[in-house]
Amino acid sequence: MKAFIIVMHESNHSVSLANDCIIAAKQFNIVPEIWPAVNGFHAESKFKDYGITKFLHKKIISNPGVQGCFLSHYQLWNKCVELNETILILEHDGMMIRELPDDVEAQFTDVLNLDPYGQS
């Protein structure tokens, strides 16, 4: 399975966390590619490029960090469609602590969050 780590290259902290994420993923035979994060302060032009309008939730529109995160994931969702295969998307602070289940793809039909501390 292809894997990507979203990294904000302008941030040494993000790059450092991503390097730790890569090391952890490799322990479980996952070799992720770096995906450059969208800087939320430059998001407005990207929304226009993708034809995404203000119908988005206020939480996304009002926060540059959330805008950049959304757009980074959006780009990778498009990459997934382009590749026509399942991909694993990790953020720079994602840390693999165990192998993915063999049947991970069978466990969902849309988006899967493997965080054991997920929000309710």
SVG drawing of the C-alpha trace seen along z (x, -y; Angstrom):
<svg xmlns="http://www.w3.org/2000/svg" viewBox="-23 -34 37 44">
<polyline fill="none" stroke="black" stroke-width="0.4" points="0.0,0.0 1.3,-3.4 1.7,-5.8 2.2,-9.5 3.1,-11.8 1.9,-15.4 4.8,-17.7 5.0,-21.5 8.5,-22.0 8.6,-25.6 8.5,-24.2 11.6,-22.4 9.2,-20.9 7.0,-19.4 10.0,-18.0 11.5,-16.5 8.2,-14.9 7.8,-13.5 11.3,-11.9 10.2,-10.2 7.0,-9.0 9.0,-7.6 11.3,-5.7 8.3,-4.2 6.5,-3.3 9.5,-1.5 9.5,0.8 6.2,2.1 7.3,2.3 5.6,-0.9 7.8,-3.3 6.0,-6.6 6.5,-9.4 6.7,-13.0 3.7,-15.1 4.2,-18.8 1.5,-20.4 -0.6,-23.3 0.2,-26.4 -3.2,-27.6 -2.2,-31.2 -2.1,-30.5 -5.3,-28.4 -7.6,-30.9 -6.0,-30.5 -6.0,-26.7 -9.7,-26.7 -10.3,-28.7 -8.1,-26.4 -10.1,-23.4 -13.5,-25.1 -14.2,-24.7 -16.6,-27.4 -17.6,-28.9 -20.1,-26.1 -17.5,-24.7 -18.1,-24.6 -17.2,-27.8 -14.6,-25.9 -12.6,-25.3 -13.0,-28.7 -12.1,-30.6 -8.8,-28.8 -5.8,-28.9 -4.3,-25.8 -7.5,-23.8 -7.7,-25.1 -4.2,-23.9 -4.8,-20.5 -8.0,-20.1 -6.4,-21.0 -3.4,-18.7 -5.8,-15.8 -7.9,-16.9 -4.9,-16.7 -4.1,-13.3 -7.7,-12.1 -7.3,-13.3 -4.0,-11.4 -5.8,-8.3 -8.3,-8.6 -5.5,-9.2 -3.6,-6.1 -6.9,-4.1 -5.6,-2.3 -5.8,-2.6 -3.4,-4.9 -2.4,-5.5 -2.4,-9.2 -0.4,-10.2 0.2,-13.6 3.7,-14.6 2.9,-13.6 1.3,-10.3 3.2,-7.5 2.9,-3.9 2.9,-1.8 1.7,1.5 1.2,3.2 -1.9,2.4 -4.4,5.3 -4.3,7.6 -7.9,6.8 -7.6,3.1 -9.3,2.3 -12.2,4.5 -12.9,2.5 -14.2,-0.5 -15.9,-1.8 -14.8,-5.4 -12.3,-7.0 -10.8,-5.1 -9.3,-6.6 -7.1,-4.1 -6.6,-6.5 -7.6,-4.6 -8.3,-7.9 -10.7,-9.2 -13.0,-12.0 -16.6,-11.3"/>
</svg>
